[in-house]
Amino acid sequence: MNYLVTGATGFIGRFLVEKLLTRRNATVYVLMRRASADRYTGLCERLGVSEDRLIPVWGDITRRGVIDREALEHLTGTIDHVFHLAAVYDMNMTDAQADKVNNEGTANIVALAGALANESGKKPCFHHVSSVAVAGADYEGVFTDEMFDEGQQVRHPYYRTKFQSEAIVREHCKVPWRVYRPGMVVGHSETGEMDKIDGPYYFFKPIKRIRDNVPKWMPLLGIEGGQMPVAPVDYVVDAMVHIAHKRNLDGQAFFLIQNEPPTAGEMLRIFMRAAHGPDIVRRLPTHEWPANIEHQLKRLAGNIPKAEWLEKSISKRIGVPLSILGYVNNRAVFEDVNTQAALKGSGIHCPRLEDYAETLWRYWEMHMDCDFHVPEKLLRRMQDKVVVITGASSGIGFMTAKKLARAGATVCMVARTPDKLEETRAIVDKIGLGRAVAYPCDLNDMQAIDACTKQILADHHHVDILINNAGHSIRRGVFESLNRFHDYERTMQLNYFGAIRMIFNFLPAMAKRRTGHVINISSIGCLTNVPRFSAYVASKSALDAFSRCLSPEVASRNIDLTTIYMPLVRTPMIAPTKLYDYVPTLTPEQAADMIVCAILEKPKRIASPLGTTAQISYALWPKVNDFVLHKAFHMFPSSKAARGGRSGEAEKPNIPGRVLAALLPGPYW
């Protein structure tokens, strides 16, 4: 079976080509512009296929004829299916862009599909990827697979050209055709993979800001809005490929959406939960507003002087195109009767958003959330610097690696799990002016540390900055730990012995070059002495004491040591403790900023005002501190695991505990 695919290197296209190549004896021809040859090479590498199965056809859909005569003669009579995916999907597109690619491009590909039919009557089947946008942004009521031209308004360039390009297929295609109308296509439901900020992803940044600044226990008020026809890319591709190969479905359209899709309010609530933010408990029923009033408001807004400039300004300010905001109150209800009939018995179904939203969020936060501040001074300081970060595959270490790599440093990322470390290394390597190198190492193993540090020095000859970030925390009272002495041993091994072994191995090279900086990530617990953290605080305090003793020894060699008494940070380390969903925390980016400050200023110590106050208070009034901490000990319950229950059970502080946590943010309660 031979396929010709346009838009093969686009988001949906990559997955479609991969799916087609799994079919027996499949050969896929991909239409490419010569200027995009590197994207074709990348597609081959991604899929691990050779040019005899994934064959480039050089051409341009915006040019009449699309391909040259020689290529046309070669393909005529050999192509069984043409998949047309190439289109402009940018909601900020101009009319000229939309017409050139979406309309003219579709007309040219339709003509090419007709030209591929041979004299014996063999014709390819033309598969056009349209969109739910054919219904327009203002359609009210049920819109089925069978419906198309219902007099709907399609003013925006995207909606207009998606409608017009489908009309071109319906009216001018000389070969059998089928139309697919995906909804709001989001990332892969199993991996979360996505390639651009689009659709629901525009709201991820605001959701993150709310999560980082609003207590989780505080209920939020949202809006209801209309149905959001979401669908993960894997469902869209699986459904398309299955329907494309079924007989007797020509001349039909197929919506590719979730059955009973969530409303805008439900969707935001699902993503807020995936981000572990506060819950949206009430939603204003905006979908019940009369449609004519909504239309009048839109017309009035359009008549405001400099309305277009104002729209762009607001859109830039909030980071969401107003065309997306306008769709929040969508009044169309899509019915995919044709799709369900075609997929019956196939086992292919669209998963519900709540089942994979957390996967989408994790992928976005790790791979796509790269909009962070890097000080100009750091850009100057990090050029040609070699930095080693332990615990670099997640949380504070990962965020710090991002910032330092973007500033131009060579970042040696050290972590235990090779696969996860390589994934994060690739992310850091893409976003930086510098580069990232992965060094898998179990910091519980002294021989592994020695081998790791030896390899780093062999590769880079020296280390300018060592950031001892890797750590292990245990939240368990002493009386709950009497039969768990191993908890103290392994915590001391990683947090103390592992860290000083790294220092020992890099110190001679720093001394020889007479320059170096060691940054130890300690804990606010060393200053506040909170109960239940005796194992963790003891290990961090040991490293703190070691650094204080080492500092005067190496001062003449121009080696600096900085201890950061880090407050509670929302990282994977604290995720199992559900109690921390209800207390104030720093974000990994805020924690990384503290490390950046340490690099730039080289202070002896960095502590929050609360940490410094607690240290002074303990020195002056130790019994008063003990009294307060004793009360706090009883306000915050032990974990279910510590008490012999299941760790997944809910753990919530009482009201006095929440008040205390709000008044004294930062400690590991």
N, C-alpha and C positions, 0 to 999 in steps of 0.2 A: 504494500500500500504506500503510495507516494503523496506527500502533503506539501503544500506551499503555504508559508505562514508569514504575514506581515506583523510588524511590532513584536518580533520574537525575542528581542532583548529587553522589552518592557516588563513590568511586574507580572501581569497575568501571562504574558507571552512566554516568559522563562519556564513557568510551571507547566504551561500547555505543551511546549516542545518536549519537556522532560516526560510528560505523561504519554505523548504520542510515540516517543521512542521506546516505550515499554511494550508496545504492540508488536506482534510477530511480523518480521520482515518489513518493518517500517523504515522509510527513508524520508527525512524532513528537509525540504528546501526552505531556506530563510531568506527573505528579501531584505537586502542591506544596502545602504549607501556606502560608497567607497570610503567616505570620510569616517565611517563608523566601523572600520575593519577591526579595530582593537576590541570593540564590544563583541564582535563575532568570536574573536579568539577567546575572550573571557567566558563566553557562553560555552564554548567547547570544553574549556578547562573546568568550568562549574559542573557540567554534566558528564565529564569523563568520556567523551565520544570522539571519534575521528571524523575527518572530512568526507569519508565515504558514506556516512550515515546522516551527517548534519552538513548540508552542502550550501554554500553561500550563492545567492543569485544577486548580482550587483545591479542596482536600479534605484529609482526614486519615485514614490507614489505621487508626488506633486508634479511629475513630468508626464506629458501625454505619451502613452505607449508604455511607460514605466521601465521596461527593460529593452535591451537592444535586440535586433533581429536574430542574431545568432542564438542568444539565450532563449528567445521565443520558439525558434525552430526546434531546439533541443527539448523543451518542456512540452510542446504541443502533443497531446494524446497520451501523456504519461502521468499527469497529475489527477489524482482521484478526489482530493478535497483541497479547497482554498479556505484558509482561516484568515479573516481580515480583522486585526486588532489594532493596527497603527492608528493613533488618534491623539489629539491634544486634550488632556484631562484637567489642565490648570483652570481653577475657578476664577483666576484673575486674567484670563486670556482676553485678547482683543478680538473684535469681529473679523479683522483681516486674517489673523492667525487661524481662527476657527474655520473660516471658509476655505483657506488654502489647503489645510490638512484634512479636516473632517469631511468637507463636501467634495472639493476637487479630487482629493486623494481617493475617496470612496468611489467616485465616478470612474476614475482611471483604473482602479483595481477591478471594478465590475466589468469594464470593457476588456481588461486583460483576461479575466476568467472566461469570457465568451470566446476570446481568441485562442484559448488553450484547447478548445474542443477540436477534435480531428475530423477528417472527412468520413470516417466510418461511423460517426455518431457518438463517440465516447465523450461525455461531458463531465467536467468536475462539478462537485456540489459546492456551492458558495456558502460559507458560514460567516455571517456578519455579527460582530460584537457591538451591540447597541447599548442601551442603558435604560434604567427606570426614568431617566431624565426626559424621555419622549413624552411623558405625561405632563411635563412642565412643572413649575414650582407652585402654581396656584390651583391646580385641578382639585375639585372637591367631589368625593364619592369613590365608588369602586372602579378600579381600572384593571381589566382582565388581560390575559395573554392575547385574546382575539382582538382587542381594541387597539386603534392606532390614531386615526385622525378624528378627534372628537371636538374639534374647535377650541382646544386648549391654548392658553397663552404660553408662548415660548420666547420671551424677550431676551433673556441672558444668552450670550454667545454659545455657552456650553449646551444649554437646553435646546436652543434653536437648531444648532448644527447636528446634534444627535438625532433630533426629529427629522431634519432634512436629509441627512445621510441615510437613515433607514428608509425614507421615502424613495431615494435614488435606487436602493436595492430592490424595493418592491416594484418600482415602475420600469426600471431599465435593465435588470439582470436577465440575460438570455439563457442562463443555465439554472438548474434547480437550486433553490436557496433556502436557508433557515436563519432566523434571527434570534440572538440571545441577548437578554436584557438583565445584566447583573445589577444588583442593588448597590449599596455603599460597600465596596470591596475593602475588607480589612485583611490583616495578616493571616498567616497560616495558623490554623486552629491547634496544631500540635507543636510547632516550633516558634510561632509568633512572628516569623520573618515578614518584614515590610520594607519598602524602599523609599517611601516619601511621606511627608506630613500631608494628610488628606482626610476629608470626611471627619469622622469622630476624633481623629488624632489632633485636630486643631484645639480640642478641649483638654488635651492631656496636660499641657503646661499650666493652665489655670487650676486644674484639679491638683496638680503637684503643689502649687503655691498654697492652696487651701489646706492640703494635708500637712504641709510643713509649718503652717502658721496658726491653724485652728485646732484646739484640743479634740481628740478623737471622741470624747464623751459628749461634745456639744452638738445637739441636733441642728440640722440645717433645713431651710425652706427652699424648695426648688420649683420648677414648673412641670406641667404634664406634657404639653406639646403633642405633636402628631406621631404617627408610626415612623420608625426609622428602619428602612428595609436593608438591614445589614446582611452580609454573607462573607465568610472567610474565603480566601483565594483558592484553597484546596477543594472546597465544595464547588465553587464556580467552574473550575477546570474539570473535575471529575464528572460533573453533570454535563458539561459541554461535549466532552469526548464520548460519553455514553450516548447522548442524544444524536450526535453527529453520525453515529454508525448504526442507528436504528432505521428501519425502512418505513416508507409511507408517512414521513413527517415533513415533506417539503412544503414550502409556502406557509409555515407556521412560525410564530414567535413564542419565546419561552422566558418567563421571568425567573431569575436565579436569586432567590431571597430566602430568608428564614421564615418558616411558617409561624404565624402570629408574632410578628416582630415586636420588639419593645418600643414603647413611646420614647420621646426624647428624654423625658424625666427619668424613666426606668433605665435607659441607657447610661445616663450620667450617674445614676445611683449605682449601677453595676460596676462602672469603671472607678467610682470613688471607693467602693469596697475593695476592688482589685488593688487599688493604691494604698489600702489600709488607712484611709482617711475617715473623717466623721461621716455619720450616716445622714442621708436625706430622708427625713421622716414624713414630711408633708410636701405635696406638690400642688401648685396653683393650676386649676383646670383651664389653661389658656386655649385649649382646642375647642372649648365651648363658646368662645367669643364669636359673634356673628361674622361670617366671612365678608359681608359687604363693609362692615366697619373696618376690618383689617385691610381690605383693599383701599378704602378711602384714606386710611392712615399712610399707606405706602405711596399713594398718589400725592398726598400733601408733602410727604418727605421728599419726593422727587422734584417738587416745585420750589423747594427752598433754594435761595441763591447760593451758588457754588456747591450744590448738593453732591456732585461727583467728587470734588476736592475734599469735602467734609467726610464723605463715605470712606475715601482712601485713608484719611487721617485717623478716623476712628478704628478702621480695620487694622492699621499698623500699630496703633496704641494697644489694642487688646490681643493682637496676634491671631485674630479669626476673621476671615473674609465675611463681609456682611451678607453675601449671598448664601453662606453656610448658615449664619444666624437666621436668615429669612426662611430657611428650610426647616428649622426647628419646629415650626407650627404646621408642618405638612398635613394637608387634609385628604390626601389620596390614600386609599387602601388597595394594595395590590393583591391580585389573586393569580396564583400560578397553576391553574387547572391543567394546562397543557404539559407543564413540566412534571407535575406529580403523576400524570398518566404515563408519560414517557419513561419516568424513573421507576415505576411500579415493578417490584420484584428484583431490582438491581442492588438493593442494599445501600444505595447512595441517598443520604439525607443531609440536610443542613443542620449542624449542631446549634444549640441555643447559645446566645452570647454569654450568658452567665457561666457556661461550662468551660469557656476558653478565654474569658476576659483577662484573667490574671496572667495567662501566657502572653497575651498581646502587650499587657502593661510591662511585664518584665523585659520583654524584647525591646520595647521603646525606651525604657529607662536605661538599659545597658548599651544599646547600639545607636539610638537616635537622639537622645537627650544630650546634645553636645554644645548647647548654647550656655557657656559659662564664662566668667570674667577671668582674664589673666592680666595682672598688672604689667605695665610697661617696664618697670624695674626688673621684674622677674624675667621678661624676655631678654633683657640685656645680661642678666646674671647667669642664665642657664645655658648660654651658647657653649657647646663643646664640653659640657659637664657630664660626668657619669654618676648616676644616682642609683642606689640599690634600695628597693622597697620590699620588705617582707610582708606577707599577707596581702599581696597586691592583686589578687583575683576577685576581690569583692570589697564592698563597703568603703572605708576610709582609704585603704591602700589603692584601690582601683581609681577612685576619684582623684587622688593625689597624682597617680601615674598619668591620668588624662591631662591635668593641668601642667605638669612638668614637661611632658612630651610636647604639648602644644607650645610651650615656651622655648623649645629647642633642645632639651636635654636628651641624652641617651639614657633610657630608663631600663634598668635590669629588674624585671619583675620576678619575685620569688614567692612561690606558693606550693602547696602540697599536691593538688590534683592536676595532673598534666593536661587533661582535655579542657577543663575549665580555664586553666591558666593560658593555654594557647588561644582560646576563644577571646579572652579579654586582651591578650597581647595584640591580636589582630585588630581589635577595635582601637586600642591606644595608638597603634602604628599608623592607622589611617588618618587620625585627626591631628597629628602632631607635626611640628616643624622638625622635631627630632625623630628618634626612633625608639622602638620598644623591643626588648629581647627577653624571652622566657627562660627561666631557670627553675624547673621543678625540684622541690626539695622538702623533705619532711624535717622540720626544725626540732622534732623530738629525737632525731638520730644524729649524733655528733659526727659520725663518719660521713653522713650525707651532707652535713653543713660544710665539712672540710672539703669535700669534693666539689660542692657548689661554689664556694668562695674561690677555690683554686681555679676553676674554670672561668669565673668572672674576671679574675686578674689576668689570666692567660688571654682572654678575648679583648680586654680593654686596658690592660696594663696598670690601671689604678682606679680608685673610687674616690670621688670628691665628697659625696654625701651618702651616709648610711642612715636609713630611716627604719628603726626597729618598730614595726607596726603590728606584726602578727601577735595574736594573744588569745588566751582562752579564759573564759570567765565561768565561775560556778556560783549560783545563788542558792546557798543552803546553810542553815544555821549550824553551829558547832554540835549541838546535841542531836541534830539530824545527820551528822557526819561521823559519829563515833566509830561506825563500822565501815567507813569509806576513806581510809587514810590514803588510798591510791589517788583520790581526787586532788589531794594536796601535792602529792609527788608529781603527777603529770602537769599540774598547773605551774609548779615551780620549774619543771623541766622546760616547758615551752616559753613561759614569760620571763624567766631569769636565765637559766643556763643556756638556752638556745640563743638568747639575745647577746649575752657576753661572749659566747663562742664566735658569733659574727663579728663582734668588736675586736676580739683577739686576732682574728684572721686578717682583718683589713687594717688594723692599727699600724703594723710595721711599714706598709706601703705609704700610708698617710704621713708617718713620721719621716720617712726617707724624702718625701716631696715637700715636707714641712708645710703641709696644708691639709685640712680635712674638717669634716663636720659630722658629728654623730647626733641624731635626733631620736630620743626614746619616747615612745607614746606611753605615758603612764596613765594614771586614773585620778579623777577628783576624789575617789575613795581614799587615796593616801592622805588627803587633807581633811576629809570629813569623817573618816573612820566609821562608816555606816555598818550596821550589823548585817549578818548573813553573807558577807563577802570576805571573810577572814583569809581564805585560800588565795583569792584573787589579789586583794590588797597587799597581803604579805609578799607575794611574788613581785608585784610592781614596786613595792617599797624597797625590796632587796636591790632591784635594778637601779632605783633612785639613789640609794646609798652608795652603790658601786660607782655610779657616775659622779657623785659628789667627791668621792675619794680620788677618782681618776683625773678629774678636771685640773687640779693644780699640778699633777705630774706631767701633763702634756701641754700646758699653757705655753711653755717656751718653744714648743714645736709647732705653734700656730694651729693647734687642733681644738676646735670648739665642741662643747657638749651642751645640748639643750634638752630639757625635760618638759614635756607638755602634759599637764594634768587634765586630761581630756574629760569633759562632762559626758553624760549619757548621750550616745549617738545611735540613731536608728539604722542599725546594720544587721546583716544576717546573724551575727553573734547573739543579739538580744531577741531575735524574732520568736524563739520558742517560749519566751516569758510573756504571756499574754497581758500580764499586769502593765507592761510598758506601753501598751496601746493607750493607756489613760494617764500617762505622765509626760511632761514636756521633755523633748529631746532635741538635739542638734541634728541637722541633715548631714550626710557624708560630705556635701560640698562645703558646708560651714566648717566642718572639722578639717577638711583639706586646706581651707583658707588659713586656719591656725598653723598648719605645717608650713604653708607658703610664708607666713609671717616669721616663723622660726628661721627659715632659710634666708630671708632678706635681712632680718635684724640680728640674728645670732644671739638672742638673749640666753641667760642661764636657765630660765624657766618661764613657762607661760601657764597662767592659771586664770580661771574665771574669777570675777569679783567675789562670788559666793565661796569658791574654794579658798581664796586667800583669807576671807573673813573667818571661815570655819577653822583654818589653821591657827590664826591668831586667837580665836575664841577658845580653842582647845588648850592652847598654851597658858592662857590666863585663867580660864574657868573650866577646868576639865570635868568637874562634877556636874556643872550646869549642862555641859554638852552631853554627858552620859544620861542625864535625866531626859533631855529632849529626844535623844536617839532611842532611849528605852521606850518612850511613848510611840515613836515612829515604828519601832520594831513590832509593836502590837497593832498598829494601824494597817500595815501592809502584810497580808497573809503570805505564808510560805507557799511555794508552788505545790500543785497537786502531786507532782512526781516526788517532791521531798517528803510529802506526807503519805506516800504509798499509793496515790491515785494515778489516774491516767494524765499524761502531760498535756493532752489536747483539751482537757476540760477548761471551762471558762474561769478566769481569775480576774476579779475586779476589786480595786481598792474601795473602801467605804468613803462616804462624803468627806469626813475629816481628813482622810488620807489624800483625797484628791486636792483638797484645799492646801494641805501642807506641801504637796508636790508642786502646786502652782506657785506657792510663795517661795519655795526653795528649789528652783529648777536645776537639774543637772546631775544630782547624785544618783547612784544605782540603788534605789530603795529595795 
